[in-house]
Amino acid sequence: MFRRTLATAVTAIAALTVVSCGDDTPAASSPSSSSSSTANLSGTINVFAAASLTGTFTQLGKDFEAAHPGVKVVFNFAGSSALAEQINQGAPADVFASAAPKNMDQVTDKGTPTTFVKNELEIAVPKGNPGRITGLKDFTDKNRKIALCAAEVPCGAAAGKVFEAADLTPAPDTLEKDVKAALTKVSLGEVDAALVYKTDVLSAKDKVEGIEFPEASAAINDYPIATLTKAKNADGAKAFVDYVLSPAGTEVLTDAGFEGP
């Protein structure tokens, strides 16, 4: 009887030991774990982005939505200065991508910005170059119709730098609110030339022609991106920024003519 009781006790202790060891085994990752957090994204991500990012960010948004079926990426494309003002006035933005650090700095409630691409100016002329534009000096000719971006937006600030570097005073007929508006003037044949970004010339394809000029190197724009501290979809905002900075995002941007940071 004593031997049977002892054997039963030993068996019970062994069973408890096995259960205890099993409890120490790490549990499988739950849906709320960091490794699967991006798989649980949902809702709307409001992205405020510089006008020159229209084509590339639209594509990135589609790719991101395809990878996260529960997410909708909504864009607000405009001049960076206007976007910064809207955000500071309380516009519902989760992410801000600016065409210049200056406008990013104007936004007070933001995370740490990261430069993700660079861009530089190029002369855009209508197909066939009817105004016979050859270089930056032609922007001083009052007999030619010229479009520039307004000074407060990044493409206008960059234009000011290149004219200063070339010691030239331009004679613009129109100052546009953003680079896409300036490009539209060219593609419609309303002006003989405009200063836009290299990527805008590429995106216009056969509607305009581009002319490079050496002074462009005096005003290469850094593009910073950041999440906003008051973002309503903080997880989505972080995931979208991470995607922009990823190899897949970088490939879309560089294919469009942007330079790496």
Rosetta silent file (secondary structure, phi, psi, omega in degrees, C-alpha in Angstrom):
SEQUENCE: MFRRTLATAVTAIAALTVVSCGDDTPAASSPSSSSSSTANLSGTINVFAAASLTGTFTQLGKDFEAAHPGVKVVFNFAGSSALAEQINQGAPADVFASAAPKNMDQVTDKGTPTTFVKNELEIAVPKGNPGRITGLKDFTDKNRKIALCAAEVPCGAAAGKVFEAADLTPAPDTLEKDVKAALTKVSLGEVDAALVYKTDVLSAKDKVEGIEFPEASAAINDYPIATLTKAKNADGAKAFVDYVLSPAGTEVLTDAGFEGP
SCORE:     score description
SCORE:     0.000 S_00000001
   1 L     0.000  -43.762  178.905    0.000    0.000    0.000 S_00000001
   2 H   -61.392  -42.324 -179.302    2.831    2.419    0.873 S_00000001
   3 H   -64.771  -41.853  179.759    4.617    1.702   -2.424 S_00000001
   4 H   -64.374  -40.696  179.007    1.428    2.278   -4.459 S_00000001
   5 H   -64.325  -41.567  178.864    0.777    5.596   -2.621 S_00000001
   6 H   -64.175  -41.918 -179.544    4.361    6.753   -3.198 S_00000001
   7 H   -64.129  -39.834  179.447    4.194    5.855   -6.877 S_00000001
   8 H   -64.286  -40.958  179.580    0.943    7.793   -7.261 S_00000001
   9 H   -64.523  -43.255  179.484    2.483   10.854   -5.596 S_00000001
  10 H   -61.185  -42.627 -179.930    5.551   10.745   -7.817 S_00000001
  11 H   -61.919  -41.229  179.947    3.340   10.505  -10.916 S_00000001
  12 H   -64.737  -42.933  178.945    1.312   13.528   -9.792 S_00000001
  13 H   -62.212  -41.416  179.544    4.426   15.595   -9.124 S_00000001
  14 H   -62.784  -40.414  179.621    5.802   14.703  -12.559 S_00000001
  15 H   -64.474  -41.451  177.953    2.548   15.765  -14.185 S_00000001
  16 H   -62.555  -38.215  179.148    2.617   19.100  -12.358 S_00000001
  17 H   -62.564  -42.108  179.130    6.191   19.651  -13.477 S_00000001
  18 H   -63.356  -43.165  178.850    5.205   19.113  -17.123 S_00000001
  19 H   -62.637  -42.774  179.957    2.304   21.580  -16.809 S_00000001
  20 H   -61.897  -42.871  178.796    4.582   24.129  -15.145 S_00000001
  21 H   -63.659  -39.023  179.728    7.179   23.838  -17.919 S_00000001
  22 H   -63.804  -36.810  179.766    4.447   24.231  -20.493 S_00000001
  23 H   -66.339  -25.331 -179.608    3.273   27.467  -18.862 S_00000001
  24 H   -80.295  -10.464 -179.067    6.790   28.939  -19.215 S_00000001
  25 L   -71.744  130.877 -177.895    6.766   28.444  -22.989 S_00000001
  26 L   -58.364  137.027  179.385    6.308   31.829  -24.767 S_00000001
  27 L   -74.634  156.068  177.814    2.831   32.262  -26.176 S_00000001
  28 L   -65.154  152.152 -178.231    2.300   32.740  -29.879 S_00000001
  29 L   -59.934  134.749  178.481    2.168   36.363  -31.068 S_00000001
  30 L   -91.040  162.595  179.529   -1.266   37.871  -30.652 S_00000001
  31 L   -57.475  -21.586 -178.310   -2.928   40.144  -33.214 S_00000001
  32 L   -91.971    1.356 -179.844   -2.103   43.093  -30.949 S_00000001
  33 L   -71.831  159.680 -175.459    1.619   42.353  -30.845 S_00000001
  34 H   -62.296  -30.848 -176.918    4.030   44.790  -32.518 S_00000001
  35 H   -68.927  -23.097 -178.214    4.922   42.296  -35.239 S_00000001
  36 H  -116.381   10.341 -175.393    1.350   42.207  -36.474 S_00000001
  37 H   -61.257  -38.666 -178.948    0.237   45.738  -35.616 S_00000001
  38 H   -68.457  -23.339  178.783    0.328   46.926  -39.228 S_00000001
  39 H   -70.976  -18.086 -176.919   -1.955   44.039  -40.220 S_00000001
  40 H  -102.728   15.044  179.939   -4.661   45.534  -37.961 S_00000001
  41 L   -66.585  147.264  177.657   -4.635   49.036  -39.443 S_00000001
  42 L  -156.622  171.149  176.313   -8.010   50.555  -40.260 S_00000001
  43 E    85.608 -167.572 -176.377   -9.731   53.843  -40.866 S_00000001
  44 E  -101.927  138.391  173.899   -8.683   56.910  -42.807 S_00000001
  45 E  -113.124  115.338 -179.948   -5.168   58.359  -43.004 S_00000001
  46 E   -91.867  114.581 -176.639   -5.186   62.044  -43.954 S_00000001
  47 E  -112.429  119.016  174.511   -1.962   62.944  -45.741 S_00000001
  48 E   -96.959  119.515 -173.483   -1.112   66.574  -46.509 S_00000001
  49 E  -136.885  147.751  178.814    1.562   66.591  -49.228 S_00000001
  50 E   -56.797  146.804 -176.432    3.338   69.101  -51.459 S_00000001
  51 H   -57.079  -32.516 -178.614    1.825   69.509  -54.921 S_00000001
  52 H   -70.141   -8.482  178.261    4.973   68.131  -56.550 S_00000001
  53 H   -97.578    6.053 -173.063    4.293   64.795  -54.829 S_00000001
  54 H   -53.225  -54.017 -176.520    0.863   64.355  -56.432 S_00000001
  55 H   -65.981  -47.415 -175.596    1.743   61.573  -58.857 S_00000001
  56 H   -70.248  -42.994 -178.797    4.081   59.572  -56.644 S_00000001
  57 H   -70.218  -32.544  175.270    2.043   59.807  -53.442 S_00000001
  58 H   -60.559  -42.941  177.304   -1.147   58.891  -55.284 S_00000001
  59 H   -66.354  -43.688  178.506    0.596   55.704  -56.406 S_00000001
  60 H   -61.487  -36.673  178.109    2.007   55.063  -52.922 S_00000001
  61 H   -64.062  -42.401  178.135   -1.459   55.516  -51.480 S_00000001
  62 H   -64.061  -42.686  179.783   -2.919   52.916  -53.826 S_00000001
  63 H   -64.501  -40.923 -178.914   -0.122   50.467  -53.023 S_00000001
  64 H   -66.102  -41.964  178.804   -0.557   51.042  -49.294 S_00000001
  65 H   -64.269  -36.789  179.051   -4.322   50.494  -49.474 S_00000001
  66 H   -64.510  -33.791  179.470   -3.792   47.268  -51.422 S_00000001
  67 H   -80.700  -20.454 -178.252   -1.558   45.990  -48.614 S_00000001
  68 L  -133.582   84.202 -173.935   -4.024   47.134  -45.925 S_00000001
  69 L   -56.539  -22.829 -178.915   -7.608   46.563  -47.133 S_00000001
  70 L   -87.285    6.620 -173.197   -9.127   48.244  -44.070 S_00000001
  71 E  -115.285  142.591  172.938   -7.362   51.551  -44.715 S_00000001
  72 E  -122.629  122.721  178.521   -8.271   54.563  -46.854 S_00000001
  73 E   -98.689  120.520 -179.510   -5.557   57.118  -47.649 S_00000001
  74 E  -112.453  127.431 -175.804   -6.952   60.589  -48.359 S_00000001
  75 E  -106.317  147.885  169.179   -4.619   63.229  -49.810 S_00000001
  76 E  -125.925  102.726 -179.291   -4.602   67.002  -49.706 S_00000001
  77 E   -98.651  130.844  179.144   -2.112   68.263  -52.309 S_00000001
  78 E  -168.211 -177.668  173.815   -1.192   71.955  -52.334 S_00000001
  79 L   -63.184  142.356 -174.963    1.685   74.356  -51.855 S_00000001
  80 H   -60.515  -35.190  179.887    3.669   73.465  -48.732 S_00000001
  81 H   -66.614  -40.341  178.595    3.159   76.903  -47.182 S_00000001
  82 H   -66.584  -39.343  179.297   -0.618   76.641  -47.556 S_00000001
  83 H   -65.041  -43.187  178.914   -0.609   73.133  -46.073 S_00000001
  84 H   -60.178  -41.084  179.015    1.459   74.230  -43.079 S_00000001
  85 H   -65.039  -42.040  179.500   -1.000   77.056  -42.429 S_00000001
  86 H   -62.152  -42.903 -179.195   -3.978   74.691  -42.685 S_00000001
  87 H   -64.298  -44.116  179.958   -2.411   72.252  -40.218 S_00000001
  88 H   -65.647  -22.921  178.477   -1.629   75.012  -37.711 S_00000001
  89 L   -88.685    2.244  174.838   -5.246   76.163  -37.975 S_00000001
  90 L   103.031   11.558  177.905   -6.471   72.707  -36.966 S_00000001
  91 L   -60.836  142.591 -174.612   -7.013   70.888  -40.257 S_00000001
  92 L   -76.677   78.873 -179.999   -7.351   67.108  -39.646 S_00000001
  93 L  -108.202  141.864  175.527   -3.975   65.898  -40.899 S_00000001
  94 L  -103.705  -30.856 -177.653   -2.168   62.735  -39.827 S_00000001
  95 E  -136.639  142.384  174.875    0.944   63.106  -42.019 S_00000001
  96 E  -126.973  125.344  175.293    2.691   66.120  -43.550 S_00000001
  97 E  -120.153  113.270 -174.088    5.139   65.836  -46.453 S_00000001
  98 L  -104.983  154.974  176.750    6.677   69.190  -47.358 S_00000001
  99 L   -89.592    5.720  178.219    8.764   70.284  -50.335 S_00000001
 100 L  -162.249  143.858  177.666   11.058   72.266  -48.043 S_00000001
 101 H   -59.891  -32.363 -178.012   12.226   72.147  -44.396 S_00000001
 102 H   -56.185  -46.053 -178.460   11.145   75.771  -43.892 S_00000001
 103 H   -73.836  -30.945  173.697    7.473   74.918  -44.265 S_00000001
 104 H   -64.457  -40.581 -179.571    7.826   71.792  -42.137 S_00000001
 105 H   -63.739  -24.549 -179.675    9.363   73.956  -39.410 S_00000001
 106 L   -70.880  -20.612 -179.874    6.276   76.180  -39.475 S_00000001
 107 L   -84.816  124.167 -174.343    4.161   73.272  -38.193 S_00000001
 108 L   -85.356  -41.272 -174.761    4.281   73.165  -34.403 S_00000001
 109 L   -96.215   81.508 -177.737    2.543   69.869  -33.548 S_00000001
 110 E  -143.057  161.023  172.216    4.641   67.292  -35.359 S_00000001
 111 L   -80.844 -165.565 -179.939    6.933   64.361  -34.740 S_00000001
 112 L   -77.865  119.479 -178.988   10.558   64.280  -35.828 S_00000001
 113 L   -70.424  150.378  175.731   10.769   64.995  -39.586 S_00000001
 114 E  -127.710  127.265  175.906   12.796   62.736  -41.872 S_00000001
 115 E   -72.708  125.567 -176.138   14.156   63.857  -45.242 S_00000001
 116 E  -114.604  -21.820  175.177   13.042   61.258  -47.774 S_00000001
 117 E  -152.465  170.298  172.004   13.910   62.770  -51.196 S_00000001
 118 E  -127.748  158.526 -179.995   15.517   65.744  -52.912 S_00000001
 119 E  -149.322  153.665  177.756   14.394   67.650  -56.008 S_00000001
 120 L  -136.834  162.113 -174.607   15.752   70.403  -58.218 S_00000001
 121 E   -78.028  155.113  174.892   14.375   72.948  -60.662 S_00000001
 122 E  -148.151  149.522  176.463   14.192   72.662  -64.428 S_00000001
 123 E   -79.146  128.709  176.267   12.881   74.994  -67.112 S_00000001
 124 E  -108.883  132.483  177.617    9.612   73.750  -68.596 S_00000001
 125 E  -130.388  154.868  177.084    8.517   74.925  -72.052 S_00000001
 126 E   -60.750  157.533  179.542    5.552   73.935  -74.238 S_00000001
 127 L   -53.882  129.509 -178.431    6.102   71.118  -76.713 S_00000001
 128 L    89.483  -10.026  177.569    8.266   72.377  -79.571 S_00000001
 129 L    51.062   60.373 -177.537    9.534   75.324  -77.498 S_00000001
 130 L   -62.125  -25.635  179.198    7.663   78.031  -79.467 S_00000001
 131 L   -84.089    0.121  179.633    9.190   80.791  -77.320 S_00000001
 132 L    51.117   50.514  177.112   12.691   79.580  -78.215 S_00000001
 133 L   -77.389  133.222 -179.719   13.813   79.507  -74.599 S_00000001
 134 L  -118.407  -21.097 -178.013   17.458   78.532  -74.187 S_00000001
 135 L  -174.580 -172.027 -174.545   18.245   79.231  -70.546 S_00000001
 136 H   -63.996  -29.761 -177.865   17.598   81.139  -67.371 S_00000001
 137 H   -61.564  -28.082  179.693   18.500   84.508  -68.938 S_00000001
 138 H   -66.030  -16.139  178.072   15.340   84.354  -71.059 S_00000001
 139 H   -74.247   -7.871  176.968   13.310   84.766  -67.861 S_00000001
 140 H   -94.615   -6.634 -176.632   14.433   88.414  -67.780 S_00000001
 141 L   -81.526  114.011 -177.803   12.978   89.118  -71.236 S_00000001
 142 L   -70.885  -11.507  178.230    9.765   91.132  -70.865 S_00000001
 143 L   -85.162   -6.765  177.772    8.716   90.114  -74.374 S_00000001
 144 L  -106.675  149.596  178.927    8.349   86.506  -73.262 S_00000001
 145 L   -90.800  120.602 -172.292    5.538   85.139  -71.119 S_00000001
 146 E  -124.944  138.786  174.816    6.993   83.672  -67.945 S_00000001
 147 E  -118.871  135.200  173.491    5.442   81.809  -64.998 S_00000001
 148 E  -130.427  161.320  171.988    7.048   81.374  -61.596 S_00000001
 149 E   -77.922  151.204  175.740    5.806   80.021  -58.291 S_00000001
 150 L   -61.070  149.798 -173.336    4.953   82.554  -55.600 S_00000001
 151 L   -61.005  -27.448 -175.279    7.875   83.305  -53.274 S_00000001
 152 L   -79.215  -13.447  178.105    6.223   81.761  -50.206 S_00000001
 153 L   -97.632  154.874 -173.167    6.017   78.250  -51.704 S_00000001
 154 H   -54.575  -40.295 -179.079    9.130   76.044  -52.026 S_00000001
 155 H   -68.051  -29.815  176.156    9.395   76.190  -55.827 S_00000001
 156 H   -73.810  -39.667  176.924    9.228   79.991  -55.667 S_00000001
 157 H   -64.626  -39.638  178.268   11.833   80.186  -52.908 S_00000001
 158 H   -65.863  -39.328  178.102   14.095   77.880  -54.906 S_00000001
 159 H   -61.013  -40.987  177.964   13.616   80.040  -58.004 S_00000001
 160 H   -59.076  -38.032  179.910   14.727   83.083  -56.018 S_00000001
 161 H   -67.588  -40.713 -177.205   17.940   81.281  -55.079 S_00000001
 162 H   -72.279  -35.019  177.046   18.823   80.308  -58.644 S_00000001
 163 H   -67.934  -36.369  176.409   18.190   83.808  -59.983 S_00000001
 164 H   -65.593  -41.193  178.747   20.385   85.205  -57.225 S_00000001
 165 H   -64.464  -33.370 -179.760   23.100   82.687  -58.088 S_00000001
 166 H   -89.051   -2.916 -177.630   22.873   83.704  -61.744 S_00000001
 167 L    56.168   49.051 -179.502   22.740   87.429  -60.856 S_00000001
 168 L  -125.895  150.113  175.007   19.530   87.822  -62.836 S_00000001
 169 L  -113.967  111.808 -175.900   16.249   89.625  -62.163 S_00000001
 170 L   -73.500  160.843  177.857   13.286   87.737  -63.618 S_00000001
 171 L  -127.343   71.250 -176.464   10.264   89.390  -65.231 S_00000001
 172 L   -72.394  146.755  174.935    7.393   86.982  -64.521 S_00000001
 173 L   -91.919  -20.526  179.801    3.928   87.538  -65.958 S_00000001
 174 E  -150.853  143.605  176.232    2.284   85.351  -63.351 S_00000001
 175 E  -116.484  117.410 -171.735    3.088   84.000  -59.893 S_00000001
 176 E   -95.930  155.977 -175.168    1.383   80.687  -59.199 S_00000001
 177 L   -73.277  -22.190  176.138    0.174   79.202  -55.907 S_00000001
 178 L  -159.586  173.258 -173.052    2.059   75.927  -56.416 S_00000001
 179 H   -68.178  -31.927  179.028    4.276   74.130  -58.917 S_00000001
 180 H   -66.331  -34.948  177.535    1.431   72.210  -60.562 S_00000001
 181 H   -66.483  -39.826  177.415   -0.318   75.471  -61.391 S_00000001
 182 H   -65.167  -41.176  179.254    2.870   76.787  -63.019 S_00000001
 183 H   -64.492  -38.078  179.043    3.247   73.553  -64.989 S_00000001
 184 H   -61.846  -38.857  177.245   -0.353   73.778  -66.184 S_00000001
 185 H   -57.984  -38.307  179.523    0.341   77.222  -67.644 S_00000001
 186 H   -71.994  -49.055 -176.068    3.118   75.666  -69.713 S_00000001
 187 H   -62.892  -28.366  177.650    1.220   72.576  -70.835 S_00000001
 188 L   -86.201   -4.370  179.686   -1.699   74.755  -72.010 S_00000001
 189 L    75.790   19.408 -179.308    0.671   77.037  -73.934 S_00000001
 190 L   -80.597  -18.649  176.468   -0.309   80.077  -71.870 S_00000001
 191 L  -134.777  161.850  178.661    3.330   80.943  -71.133 S_00000001
 192 L   -81.143  -26.404 -178.192    6.633   80.460  -72.939 S_00000001
 193 E  -165.517  158.885  174.300    8.374   78.983  -69.908 S_00000001
 194 E  -149.056  156.405  172.594    8.152   78.271  -66.194 S_00000001
 195 E   -97.639  116.507  178.810   10.489   77.098  -63.475 S_00000001
 196 E  -132.081 -176.746  176.696    9.203   73.807  -62.060 S_00000001
 197 E   -83.878  153.408  177.464   10.767   70.698  -60.575 S_00000001
 198 H   -54.232  -39.591 -179.007   12.505   68.113  -62.710 S_00000001
 199 H   -65.375  -29.775  178.902    9.948   65.552  -61.547 S_00000001
 200 H   -70.453  -37.820  176.592    7.098   67.739  -62.838 S_00000001
 201 H   -62.624  -43.882  179.469    8.619   67.832  -66.306 S_00000001
 202 H   -64.696  -39.306 -178.090    8.893   64.043  -66.263 S_00000001
 203 H   -70.013  -26.331  179.550    5.319   63.602  -65.035 S_00000001
 204 H   -76.040  -14.525  176.286    3.970   65.827  -67.833 S_00000001
 205 H    54.678 -116.834 -172.337    5.479   63.407  -70.373 S_00000001
 206 H   -88.237    7.876 -178.707    4.799   64.610  -73.932 S_00000001
 207 H   -84.924  -25.910 -179.664    2.963   67.813  -72.934 S_00000001
 208 E  -138.030  168.917  173.561    6.081   69.844  -72.119 S_00000001
 209 E  -121.580  150.901 -179.583    9.829   69.815  -72.690 S_00000001
 210 E  -110.815  143.886  176.933   12.516   70.344  -70.077 S_00000001
 211 E  -126.993  118.148  178.521   15.667   72.434  -70.244 S_00000001
 212 L   -80.042  154.057  178.061   18.345   71.931  -67.604 S_00000001
 213 L  -145.061  144.768 -171.671   20.453   74.859  -66.406 S_00000001
 214 H   -63.470  -30.585 -176.689   23.624   74.899  -64.245 S_00000001
 215 H   -69.119  -10.639 -179.329   22.306   77.280  -61.571 S_00000001
 216 H   -59.169  -27.723 -179.244   19.738   74.655  -60.492 S_00000001
 217 H   -67.248  -13.120  179.917   22.375   73.156  -58.220 S_00000001
 218 H   -80.667   -7.229 -175.484   22.158   76.289  -56.057 S_00000001
 219 H  -146.283   61.881  175.464   18.656   75.381  -54.879 S_00000001
 220 L   -84.950  123.707 -175.383   18.181   71.651  -54.382 S_00000001
 221 E   -89.527  130.613  169.688   15.152   71.124  -52.148 S_00000001
 222 E   -86.203  138.020  178.640   15.060   68.614  -49.296 S_00000001
 223 E  -108.964  110.992  176.484   11.636   67.016  -48.763 S_00000001
 224 E   -95.966  152.258  176.264   10.843   66.153  -45.107 S_00000001
 225 E  -132.548  145.378 -179.063    7.964   63.963  -43.916 S_00000001
 226 E  -155.540  151.774  168.896    6.532   63.626  -40.398 S_00000001
 227 E   -80.944  160.239 -179.990    3.569   62.317  -38.457 S_00000001
 228 E  -106.922  140.077 -173.265    1.543   64.879  -36.546 S_00000001
 229 L   -66.818  -22.122  178.854    1.178   64.699  -32.788 S_00000001
 230 L  -100.762   19.870 -179.400   -2.580   65.342  -32.983 S_00000001
 231 L   -59.395  133.258  177.559   -3.131   62.665  -35.641 S_00000001
 232 L   -76.307  -24.833  177.742   -6.480   60.918  -35.252 S_00000001
 233 L  -121.478   74.439 -174.446   -5.015   57.776  -36.812 S_00000001
 234 H   -63.349  -42.338 -179.805   -1.570   57.661  -35.213 S_00000001
 235 H   -64.575  -42.753  178.741   -0.894   53.995  -36.065 S_00000001
 236 H   -65.286  -39.331  179.393   -1.912   54.530  -39.673 S_00000001
 237 H   -61.800  -46.771  179.901    0.178   57.681  -39.926 S_00000001
 238 H   -63.171  -42.327 -179.235    3.300   55.932  -38.675 S_00000001
 239 H   -64.671  -38.338  179.639    2.734   52.965  -40.972 S_00000001
 240 H   -68.133  -43.414  177.481    2.302   55.224  -44.012 S_00000001
 241 H   -60.987  -43.207  177.995    5.476   57.197  -43.241 S_00000001
 242 H   -59.844  -36.975  179.720    7.351   53.926  -42.756 S_00000001
 243 H   -68.648  -41.483  177.330    6.096   52.782  -46.161 S_00000001
 244 H   -59.080  -38.569 -177.978    7.249   55.993  -47.853 S_00000001
 245 H   -82.450   -8.660 -176.939   10.705   55.458  -46.321 S_00000001
 246 L   -74.989  165.259  176.302   10.807   51.762  -47.249 S_00000001
 247 H   -55.786  -37.853  179.301   12.661   50.367  -50.304 S_00000001
 248 H   -64.990  -42.821  178.061    9.323   49.967  -52.101 S_00000001
 249 H   -66.842  -42.524  178.758    8.406   53.589  -51.449 S_00000001
 250 H   -60.914  -37.259  179.821   11.851   54.827  -52.414 S_00000001
 251 H   -63.335  -43.292  178.303   11.639   52.941  -55.717 S_00000001
 252 H   -61.205  -42.463 -177.526    8.393   54.696  -56.680 S_00000001
 253 H   -69.635  -44.869 -179.019    9.911   58.084  -55.857 S_00000001
 254 H   -70.388  -31.770  176.777   13.236   57.592  -57.618 S_00000001
 255 H   -63.708  -26.553 -179.653   11.508   56.161  -60.693 S_00000001
 256 L   -86.971   -1.516  176.172    9.664   59.502  -60.901 S_00000001
 257 L   106.822   -3.927  176.295   12.942   61.432  -60.910 S_00000001
 258 L   -70.901  151.314  176.070   13.392   62.309  -57.246 S_00000001
 259 E   -97.302  151.057  177.455   16.872   61.980  -55.799 S_00000001
 260 L   -66.732  158.094 -178.127   17.627   60.051  -52.636 S_00000001
 261 L   -69.650    0.000    0.000   18.222   61.987  -49.437 S_00000001
